[in-house]
Every structure is written in structure tokens, then in C-alpha cells.
């Protein structure tokens, strides 16, 4: 893999802006649970504005993957993201896994969400599944509807092209904030990690990826990473990334273009 300007690796800061939809999609009764939904509402009310301020202060690009229903519910926040110059990608209409949908349902979610997001005056070039899962139809549908890249699979360290031409930007649970910070009030069995612990994990993984010339995709959720202590951690981590030699930070579409030669 050859990165721009002789960089040794690439880094993408990505945010899955799920808001309340992450709970509504999995539990229709969640609509009557304002306490539960408030965890997602925090992402729209507080976290996205703070993340945008952080990105602006650092001068960094990011990619936000947004479900269509979230864009409808929090249109002002999506407008803020687009106005700040960040990329917006499709993340389903609901937050249901493609594996739980028929082909027609999956196509309808993709088309509907793409149309909603493009209504904000931005091109939609990428797709992230709400569950990092593909159905047997997903790749075909992405190509058929002009989606140039996906960021869902964990099988490589470098971007690559699927046989139908769709570019894959690999992800990993290791680099997902929810794997470390998520807390479920239903079962109370998961310890919440300290930011310093996650900093160690992410930094070492990034350095290892740089040694191998790969791509480091950080997957974050505003309602998770956007808590004050974690924003401080993210600010510090971004500063470390900017100071590293040989690191190219870019939005997902620009990274996909290095594979296609666009």
C-alpha cells in the first residue's frame, strides 16, 4: 500500500451517530423508556457539538455514519456535521442488522437513507452496517446503488477491493470505543474501562499498524466517546497522532480513493 506524501500508515477518525436509534431499533418498547433513550439523546444534545469543536480545534477531518432515522430526528446536528466539512456515510435507516432484513428491506433502507443524507447537500460514498455485518445481498446492493466503499470487515490491515469493485476499509473491535466503555444497565456485568487503559490499547495498536503500513480506523459513538473524561482522552490521543511521523489522517472517502486511484 502506498500512502500519500510518503506516509507509513493512514488513520480515520469515524463516528457512528446512533443517538436513540440504537435502542429503538432493537426494542420497540424503548420508545416509552425516556431514561434509556436519554443515553442516546446525550450524543445529539452534547457529544456531537463537542466532537465537532474538538475536530475544528485540531484541524482534523472525520467521517460520521448516520442512520436515516437519526438524520430525520436530529437534522440540525447533521447540518452541523456537513457545514463543518466532514464526510457523512450511510448507516442503515433503522439500526437493524442487514442479516435480519429481507433483500427488499435492506435495499429500501439503503436507498432511503442515502436520499435523506444527500438532502443535506452532501454526497454519500460510504456505508457502515449498523452491526458490522453483511447479508448475502449487501455487497451487490452497495455496488448497484453507487456506494463506493464499506467499512465493516476485519479480515485485513490494508484497504482492498471486493470483486465487484467496492472498497473495504477494515475495522476492528480493538479500535471501537463501545468495546471498552459500553455499559449495559440491564445486566451490570461489564466493567467500564478507564480512558488511560484505552489510550494504551489504541496507541499500541496504531504503532503496530504503522509498522506494517496499514490503516487504523477508529470507530466511535458520540454517546460513548463524548463523555467529558473521554473527550479529554480523545483530544490527547488526536494530538499524539498528529505528532507521529509518517501518519496520514483522512476521511474514509479520501482513503478509499487511494485504492481506486481517484
C-alpha positions as MATLAB code, in Angstrom:
seq = 'XXXXXXXXXXXXXXXXXXXXXXXXXXXXXXXXXXXXXXXXXXXXXXXXXXXXXXXXXXXXXXXXXXXXXXXXXXXXXXXXXXXXXXXXXXXXXXXXXXXXXXXXXXXXXXXXXXXXXXXXXXXXXXXXXXXXXXXXXXXXXXXXXXXXXXXXXXXXXXXXXXXXXXXXXXXXXXXXXXXXXXXXXXXXXXXXXXXXXXXXXXXXXXXXXXXXXXXXXXXXXXXXXXXXXXXXXXXXXXXXXXXXXXXXXXXXXXXXXXXXXX';
ca = [
       0.000    0.000    0.000;
       1.330    3.415   -0.971;
       0.028    6.284    1.125;
       0.053    9.975    0.085;
       3.129   12.109    0.773;
       5.165    9.065    1.721;
       3.162    8.352    4.870;
       3.694    4.991    6.553;
       0.043    4.460    7.536;
      -3.382    6.099    7.465;
      -5.766    6.933   10.306;
      -9.503    7.545   10.040;
     -11.500    9.041   12.900;
     -15.043    7.758   12.412;
     -18.187    8.291   14.463;
     -21.379    6.222   14.352;
     -24.018    8.810   15.240;
     -26.696    6.415   16.503;
     -28.446    8.604   19.107;
     -31.656    6.979   20.403;
     -31.954    4.700   17.373;
     -29.521    2.117   18.749;
     -32.162    1.280   21.374;
     -35.297    1.942   19.326;
     -34.282   -0.436   16.542;
     -33.792   -3.361   18.895;
     -36.748   -2.793   21.208;
     -39.987   -1.154   20.061;
     -40.931   -0.682   23.720;
     -37.895    1.564   24.177;
     -39.974    4.472   22.883;
     -41.714    4.505   26.276;
     -38.425    4.462   28.238;
     -37.099    8.025   28.348;
     -34.374    7.111   30.811;
     -32.962    4.517   28.457;
     -33.229    6.778   25.408;
     -31.558    9.649   27.246;
     -28.227    7.836   26.866;
     -28.575    8.223   23.109;
     -30.009   11.720   23.306;
     -26.786   12.805   25.032;
     -24.959   12.030   21.791;
     -27.070   14.539   19.874;
     -27.505   17.148   22.602;
     -23.953   17.327   23.928;
     -21.452   14.962   22.331;
     -21.690   15.798   18.616;
     -21.256   19.553   19.190;
     -18.279   18.911   21.473;
     -16.711   16.467   18.994;
     -17.128   18.996   16.190;
     -15.431   21.642   18.309;
     -12.576   19.244   19.048;
     -12.121   18.347   15.389;
     -12.158   22.027   14.437;
      -9.591   22.897   17.084;
      -7.352   20.051   15.922;
      -7.944   20.759   12.241;
      -8.813   17.115   11.599;
     -11.269   15.537    9.158;
     -13.711   12.828   10.242;
     -16.420   10.601    8.829;
     -19.837   10.341   10.534;
     -22.007    7.325    9.732;
     -25.645    8.216   10.360;
     -28.852    6.134   10.293;
     -31.621    7.734    8.275;
     -33.993    7.942   11.232;
     -31.340    9.756   13.269;
     -30.878   12.257   10.428;
     -34.630   12.858   10.456;
     -34.785   13.199   14.243;
     -31.624   15.307   14.623;
     -31.452   17.160   11.318;
     -29.760   20.196   12.868;
     -26.865   18.040   14.059;
     -26.380   16.518   10.619;
     -26.405   20.000    9.134;
     -23.720   20.966   11.645;
     -21.577   17.988   10.594;
     -21.901   18.818    6.910;
     -21.317   22.543    7.484;
     -18.082   21.689    9.315;
     -16.844   19.928    6.180;
     -16.920   16.354    7.459;
     -17.990   13.351    5.426;
     -21.349   11.677    6.066;
     -21.879    7.986    5.307;
     -24.907    5.685    5.379;
     -25.562    3.591    8.481;
     -28.899    1.987    7.703;
     -32.272    3.709    8.020;
     -33.015    1.933   11.267;
     -30.201    0.451   13.339;
     -31.178   -3.113   12.401;
     -28.592   -5.597   11.176;
     -28.809   -6.379    7.434;
     -28.836  -10.063    8.391;
     -32.278   -9.513    9.948;
     -33.709   -7.946    6.775;
     -35.024   -9.312    3.505;
     -33.276   -8.179    0.330;
     -36.099   -5.723   -0.369;
     -35.971   -4.337    3.165;
     -32.209   -3.925    3.073;
     -32.375   -2.171   -0.309;
     -35.147    0.106    0.925;
     -33.087    1.095    3.986;
     -30.030    1.831    1.865;
     -31.889    3.874   -0.754;
     -33.977    5.739    1.806;
     -31.021    6.675    3.980;
     -28.849    7.735    1.053;
     -31.626   10.023   -0.150;
     -32.133   11.552    3.285;
     -28.430   12.236    3.791;
     -27.933   13.640    0.295;
     -30.773   16.013    1.103;
     -28.289   17.805    3.348;
     -26.253   18.723    0.287;
     -23.546   16.108    0.605;
     -22.557   13.079   -1.449;
     -22.871    9.689    0.254;
     -19.986    7.491   -0.822;
     -19.643    5.036    2.044;
     -21.582    2.561    4.130;
     -21.191    1.100    7.587;
     -23.609   -1.578    8.695;
     -25.396   -0.965   11.999;
     -23.938   -4.265   13.160;
     -20.704   -4.545   11.140;
     -22.429   -7.433    9.353;
     -23.207   -8.160    5.718;
     -26.166  -10.105    4.438;
     -25.780  -12.214    1.299;
     -27.130   -9.193   -0.599;
     -25.168   -6.302    0.922;
     -22.217   -6.050   -1.449;
     -24.410   -6.378   -4.510;
     -26.723   -3.630   -3.234;
     -23.851   -1.289   -2.426;
     -22.441   -1.591   -5.938;
     -25.870   -1.321   -7.551;
     -26.594    1.949   -5.768;
     -23.230    3.602   -6.305;
     -21.771    3.196   -2.819;
     -18.017    3.174   -3.361;
     -16.748    1.816   -0.074;
     -17.722   -0.130    3.011;
     -16.109   -0.061    6.458;
     -17.295   -3.237    8.137;
     -14.974   -6.225    7.844;
     -11.999   -7.287    9.957;
     -10.053   -9.515    7.576;
      -7.153   -7.207    6.582;
      -4.885   -4.438    7.816;
      -4.955   -2.594    4.491;
      -7.851   -1.327    2.358;
      -8.780   -3.606   -0.535;
     -11.370   -4.040   -3.261;
     -14.128   -6.613   -3.291;
     -14.586   -8.453   -6.618;
     -17.413   -6.080   -7.571;
     -15.175   -3.040   -7.047;
     -16.476   -1.831   -3.667;
     -13.535   -0.783   -1.483;
     -13.288   -2.205    2.028;
     -11.775   -0.125    4.858;
     -11.181   -2.722    7.590;
     -12.223   -2.168   11.201;
     -11.557   -3.972   14.479;
     -13.272   -4.252   17.878;
      -9.954   -3.330   19.475;
     -10.347    0.164   17.988;
     -14.044    0.586   18.856;
     -14.931    2.709   21.885;
     -18.016    0.666   22.782;
     -15.953   -2.471   23.314;
     -14.162   -0.696   26.168;
     -16.606    1.891   27.501;
     -20.099    0.500   26.898;
     -22.203   -0.214   29.977;
     -25.463   -2.150   29.947;
     -27.900   -1.229   32.754;
     -29.791   -4.447   32.064;
     -27.131   -6.888   33.254;
     -24.463   -4.867   35.130;
     -21.722   -7.339   34.241;
     -19.299   -5.184   32.238;
     -16.664   -3.012   33.845;
     -16.210    0.465   32.356;
     -12.588    0.945   31.294;
     -10.544    3.959   32.310;
      -9.535    6.292   29.454;
      -5.866    5.683   30.286;
      -6.367    1.961   29.664;
      -7.974    2.586   26.269;
      -5.254    5.103   25.394;
      -2.646    2.378   25.912;
      -4.552   -0.093   23.745;
      -5.228    2.341   20.904;
      -1.742    3.808   20.881;
      -0.003    0.436   20.785;
      -2.330   -0.816   18.049;
      -1.730    2.315   15.973;
       2.025    1.973   16.328;
       1.804   -1.661   15.272;
      -0.331   -0.757   12.266;
       2.181    1.932   11.318;
       4.986   -0.639   11.452;
       3.038   -2.755    8.961;
       1.949    0.122    6.734;
      -1.749   -0.422    7.337;
      -4.933    1.512    8.023;
      -6.147    2.399   11.524;
      -9.913    3.015   11.568;
     -11.138    4.263   14.939;
     -14.851    3.587   15.381;
     -16.512    5.790   17.975;
     -20.037    6.630   19.114;
     -20.841   10.164   20.288;
     -22.875    8.970   23.270;
     -19.905    6.825   24.346;
     -16.744    8.784   23.481;
     -18.461   12.106   24.156;
     -18.396   11.934   27.951;
     -16.129   14.665   29.392;
     -13.295   12.401   30.566;
     -13.249   10.613   27.237;
     -13.264   13.843   25.259;
     -10.132   14.832   27.168;
      -8.630   11.458   26.303;
      -9.633   11.787   22.629;
      -8.133   15.261   22.429;
      -4.864   13.952   23.842;
      -4.895   10.911   21.563;
      -5.525   13.047   18.492;
      -2.601   15.260   19.472;
      -0.367   12.200   19.720;
      -1.488   11.041   16.273;
      -0.731   14.466   14.783;
       2.762   14.425   16.252;
       3.653   10.962   14.941;
       5.889   10.768   11.886;
       4.500    9.076    8.815;
       0.778    9.201    9.675;
      -1.833   10.449    7.195;
      -5.187   11.382    8.775;
      -8.070   11.470    6.315;
     -11.772   10.890    5.869;
     -12.903    7.481    4.684;
     -13.776    8.585    1.156;
     -10.299   10.024    0.635;
      -8.739    6.819    1.922;
     -10.909    4.756   -0.429;
      -9.714    6.947   -3.308;
      -6.123    5.793   -2.684;
      -7.280    2.277   -3.559;
      -9.191    3.200   -6.712;
      -6.695    5.813   -7.867;
      -9.363    8.507   -7.994;
];
